[in-house]
Amino acid sequence: MSGWMRLAIAGALLAATGVAAPASAAVWSIAPEESEVLFDYVRNDKPDTGRFVRFEGEGTFDPMEPEAATLEIRIESASIDVEDTVVANFATTAEYFDSETYPHVIYRLLQLTPQGENRYLAEGELTIRQWTRKTSTEVNLEISGDTAHATGTLRVRRKEYHFGVGPTSLFVDLGPEIAVRFDLTAHPAP
């Protein structure tokens, strides 16, 4: 039996039993109040952690076609929160995020590849200021009813984004990599 014939019979059976195939991927909105975007970094040979307070994002996901998933996350760079206010203020300057000129760090998902139960390889683009670079990270994604939960760590090589390479680098030594840890909860978009 040909492939199109099997498809036609399957469609007729689904219609006869009242089971409908999904019309399209569900649209999900990140719930910032239920989510975290943290980052681990080394400053002057001491490990430290910070977070971003304000971010938003939206994407689509169809479990039958995960490769077609979309996602865009916008992080307000001036919402950086670290224990040291001097460090937080420096982070928004032109040598770092340049928050006045570039108010958002943007992540866009390009490809989501299944890797096993609830595990995916997320390939995307990260834009910090005017520099956009390809990224790749493993993501754990679980969907239960009207809640999607994704966790993972994105490793960012800061010099690729010209982050912290100006005159302040003479007295503030940042490690070469920043680990961005995300714990995101999303719900269907209204």
C-alpha positions as CSV (number, residue, x, y, z in Angstrom):
1,M,0.0,0.0,0.0
2,S,1.4,3.4,-0.9
3,G,2.3,6.0,1.6
4,W,-0.4,8.5,0.6
5,M,-3.0,5.7,0.8
6,R,-1.9,4.8,4.4
7,L,-2.1,8.5,5.3
8,A,-5.6,8.8,3.7
9,I,-6.8,5.7,5.7
10,A,-5.3,7.0,8.9
11,G,-7.0,10.4,8.4
12,A,-10.3,8.7,7.7
13,L,-10.0,6.6,10.9
14,L,-9.1,9.6,13.0
15,A,-12.1,11.5,11.6
16,A,-14.4,8.5,12.1
17,T,-13.4,8.1,15.8
18,G,-13.6,11.9,16.5
19,V,-9.9,12.2,17.2
20,A,-8.4,15.3,15.6
21,A,-4.8,15.8,14.8
22,P,-3.3,19.0,16.2
23,A,-3.9,22.0,13.8
24,S,-0.6,23.7,14.7
25,A,2.0,24.0,17.4
26,A,0.9,25.5,20.8
27,V,2.1,29.0,21.6
28,W,3.7,29.3,25.0
29,S,4.6,32.4,27.0
30,I,7.3,32.4,29.7
31,A,6.0,33.2,33.2
32,P,8.8,35.4,34.6
33,E,7.4,35.2,38.1
34,E,7.8,31.4,38.0
35,S,11.2,31.4,36.2
36,E,14.8,32.3,36.8
37,V,17.8,33.3,34.6
38,L,20.9,33.1,36.7
39,F,24.6,33.3,35.7
40,D,27.8,32.1,37.2
41,Y,31.0,33.9,36.6
42,V,34.5,34.4,38.0
43,R,35.6,37.9,39.0
44,N,39.1,38.5,40.2
45,D,39.6,34.8,40.8
46,K,36.4,34.5,42.9
47,P,33.3,32.6,41.7
48,D,30.1,34.5,42.0
49,T,26.4,34.3,40.9
50,G,24.0,36.9,39.7
51,R,20.6,37.0,38.0
52,F,18.4,38.9,35.7
53,V,15.2,40.3,37.2
54,R,13.3,41.2,34.0
55,F,12.9,39.0,31.0
56,E,10.1,37.7,28.7
57,G,9.8,35.2,26.0
58,E,7.4,33.3,23.7
59,G,7.7,30.3,21.5
60,T,5.9,27.4,19.8
61,F,6.2,23.7,20.4
62,D,4.5,20.7,18.9
63,P,5.6,17.4,20.5
64,M,5.0,15.6,17.2
65,E,7.4,18.0,15.4
66,P,9.9,19.4,18.0
67,E,12.3,20.3,15.2
68,A,9.9,23.1,14.2
69,A,9.9,24.7,17.7
70,T,10.5,28.4,18.0
71,L,11.6,30.6,20.9
72,E,12.7,34.1,21.5
73,I,13.8,35.3,25.0
74,R,14.4,39.0,25.7
75,I,16.4,39.8,28.8
76,E,16.5,43.4,30.0
77,S,20.3,43.8,30.5
78,A,19.9,46.7,33.0
79,S,17.9,44.3,35.3
80,I,21.2,42.6,36.3
81,D,21.3,41.8,40.0
82,V,24.5,40.9,41.8
83,E,25.4,41.5,45.5
84,D,27.9,44.2,44.6
85,T,26.2,47.4,43.3
86,V,29.4,48.7,41.9
87,V,29.7,45.5,39.8
88,A,26.0,45.8,38.7
89,N,26.6,49.4,37.7
90,F,29.7,48.5,35.7
91,A,27.8,45.7,33.9
92,T,25.4,48.2,32.3
93,T,28.2,50.4,30.9
94,A,29.5,50.4,27.3
95,E,32.3,47.9,28.1
96,Y,29.8,45.3,29.2
97,F,26.1,45.3,28.2
98,D,25.9,48.9,27.1
99,S,22.3,48.8,28.4
100,E,21.5,52.4,27.3
101,T,22.2,51.6,23.6
102,Y,21.3,47.9,23.7
103,P,18.6,47.4,26.3
104,H,18.1,43.6,25.6
105,V,20.1,40.5,25.4
106,I,18.2,38.3,22.9
107,Y,18.2,34.5,22.4
108,R,16.5,32.9,19.4
109,L,16.1,29.2,19.0
110,L,17.0,28.0,15.5
111,Q,16.7,24.2,15.9
112,L,15.5,21.8,18.7
113,T,16.7,18.2,18.2
114,P,15.3,15.4,20.4
115,Q,18.1,13.6,22.4
116,G,16.0,11.1,24.4
117,E,13.2,11.3,27.0
118,N,12.6,15.1,27.7
119,R,16.1,16.0,26.5
120,Y,16.8,18.2,23.5
121,L,19.8,19.9,21.9
122,A,18.9,23.6,21.4
123,E,20.8,25.4,18.7
124,G,20.3,29.1,18.6
125,E,21.6,32.6,18.3
126,L,22.6,34.8,21.3
127,T,22.8,38.6,20.7
128,I,24.7,40.7,23.2
129,R,24.9,44.3,22.1
130,Q,25.6,44.2,18.3
131,W,27.2,40.8,18.3
132,T,25.3,37.7,17.4
133,R,26.9,34.2,17.8
134,K,25.6,30.7,17.3
135,T,25.0,28.7,20.5
136,S,24.3,25.1,21.4
137,T,23.2,23.6,24.7
138,E,21.3,20.7,26.2
139,V,17.8,21.4,27.5
140,N,15.5,19.4,29.7
141,L,11.9,20.1,28.7
142,E,8.8,18.7,30.3
143,I,5.2,19.5,29.4
144,S,2.3,18.6,31.7
145,G,-1.1,20.0,30.9
146,D,-0.8,23.8,30.7
147,T,2.7,24.0,32.1
148,A,6.0,23.7,30.2
149,H,9.2,23.6,32.2
150,A,12.7,23.9,30.6
151,T,16.1,23.9,32.4
152,G,19.6,24.0,31.2
153,T,22.9,25.9,31.1
154,L,24.2,28.0,28.2
155,R,27.9,28.6,28.3
156,V,28.9,32.0,26.9
157,R,32.5,32.9,25.9
158,R,32.3,36.5,26.9
159,K,35.2,37.8,24.6
160,E,33.2,36.6,21.5
161,Y,30.8,39.4,22.5
162,H,33.5,41.9,23.4
163,F,32.1,41.8,26.9
164,G,34.4,43.2,29.6
165,V,37.4,43.9,27.3
166,G,37.9,47.7,27.8
167,P,39.9,49.7,30.2
168,T,38.1,48.3,33.3
169,S,39.6,45.0,32.5
170,L,42.8,46.4,33.9
171,F,41.4,46.2,37.4
172,V,38.4,43.8,37.0
173,D,39.4,40.3,35.8
174,L,36.5,38.3,34.5
175,G,36.8,34.6,33.7
176,P,36.6,33.6,30.0
177,E,33.2,31.9,30.3
178,I,29.9,32.8,31.9
179,A,27.4,30.0,32.6
180,V,23.8,31.2,32.1
181,R,21.5,28.8,34.0
182,F,17.9,29.0,33.1
183,D,14.9,27.5,34.8
184,L,11.9,28.6,32.7
185,T,8.2,27.9,33.2
186,A,5.7,28.7,30.4
187,H,2.0,28.5,30.0
188,P,-0.2,28.7,26.8
189,A,-0.4,32.2,25.4
190,P,-3.8,33.9,25.8
